[in-house]
């Protein structure tokens, strides 16, 4: 009778260990699947960023070409009078005065 109880106990223990192993394997598979999904999204983001950079470069070339076509030298960054007036006195437009914090 004792041998039968031990055998049943061993079988129960074996089933429990197998169930734990299956659960661990399932969790590992889900983790690997999640990592693959993240890697896929990262790849898509990098491709989109590269595509965006390509379009920005193309837009810059077209803008430069149009500016040269209309005789504007240097493009938008050549507006030094506007820039110098903007940077001449940074506290002039600050109602609090010279960038001081109100707190």
GIJOHU-V406946 format. One record per helix or strand. SS is the DSSP state (H for helix, E for strand). FROM is the first residue (numbers start at 1). LEN is the number of residues. Records with the same first field share a line. If there is no record, write none. Layout:
SS->FROM-LEN ; FROM-LEN
This chain:
H->2-68 ; 75-4 ; 80-8
